[in-house]
Amino acid sequence: MEKIVLSLLSDSELYQKCKIYGLNSKQWTRKFAGILPEVLRRRLHRRRGFSSIHEFAAKLAGMNQSTVNRILQLASKIENKPRLREQFEQGLQSWSKLEKVAYIATPEDEGKWAKRVEIMPQAALELYVQEMRKENNEIEKNKTIQLDTNVLQLSTLAVQNYRWESPPQGTFAPEKKYEKNNILGNIQNEYTAENSTISYENFYENSHEKRTLSFPVSQEAEFQIRLFQQKLEKKSGEKMSLGEVLERLLKNSVCQKCLKSIDETTTIIQKMNNSEKKNPASSRYLPMSLKRSILERTQGHCVFPGCLRPAEIFHHTKRFALQKEHNPDSIQPLCKIHERLAHTGLIQNEELSADKWKIFKEPDTLLLKYRIDQKVNSYRI
């Protein structure tokens, strides 16, 4: 191995060494954390003369007891989540980052969270998880309120619809016979059957079933639909109902929108690659006077509602790759965390005033901006 004389290294060379060694250290720490639960499962530490898994981790990797406990808890939490478990066991992501999503991810949506872990910095991921927990808590709170309202309605129905007679001994008995102590339950079943609503999941649960819809259309719309019906029947050689024609129209509409979005994205990305290689500094440079003017709007803070972090990045809400202009109305000062959320497509109403901004649960993948953001994130990973 070549001997390195540190005193002869330039500042740049020394810094590069620090980055390489630091990165390698992180990678090996991730890998060690990933295999630690398997060591515990096999009781390997006992067979190698260590009194506990904590002593094993401390002597071999310098991990303290609290860290080991958190790693083992994480492993048990993602045991039924294969995508997250793979990231953990293979050392692809840090255990502390996976810990942020382990307690909110479910076996059904863990693939989505695994993708979030891959592309989002830890601070941005933590903020996103907090927002999703708030949203979930609000949903549960609203469910509780609705349940309380339903119980009140059911209780009112019980009083209104059931007459009670008072026997001589002073006890009360219902005029109609129901199971003992289940009067409210019987009314609830009747009430639910009469007042049930269709949710998105219930509607598509039996998607093979045919449904009947009735709605008015103009003569021109009817003519166009029937004209399309004739073309489809001529092409397939079979009779088609108007329902089948409408279904085909809807599918074609979505597909065309996707294809158009992809074509536009390809063109934009090609232009971006060609133009930015020529003169990236002059194309993206913001004059200092413009920066000062933008920062004055928020007194130097991030513009996201409720965020008091200092602004670090001047963010083009319409994406500079799509509109090569420095319009102060579409440039917002953001902290690094919210800028990362913006480039993950997770800020709702981004092109409106900042007081209307919210965190998206899922990005709109059909937006052209989303595809530009994916390219930006691919450079950052």
Buried (B, 14 or more C-beta within 10 A) or exposed (E): EEEEEEEEEEEEEBEEEEEEEEEEEEEEBBBBBBBBBEBBEEEBBBEEEBEEBBBBBBEBBEBEEEBBEBBBBBBEBBEEBEBBBBBBBEBBBBBBBBBBBBEBBEEEEBBBBBEBBBBBBBBBBBBBBEBBEEEEEEEEEEEEEEEEEBEEBBEEBBEEEBEEEEEEEEEEEEEEEEEEEEBBEBBBEEBEEEEEEEEEEEEEEEEEEEEEEEEEEEEEEEEEBEEBBEEBBEEEEEEBEEEBBBEBBEEEEEEEEEEEBEEEBEEBBEEBEEEBEEEEEEEBEEEEEBBEEBBEBBEEBBBBEEBEBBBBBBBBBBBBBBEBEBEEEBBBBBBBBBBBBBBBBBBBEBEEEBEEBBBBEEBEEEBBBBBBBBBEBEEEE
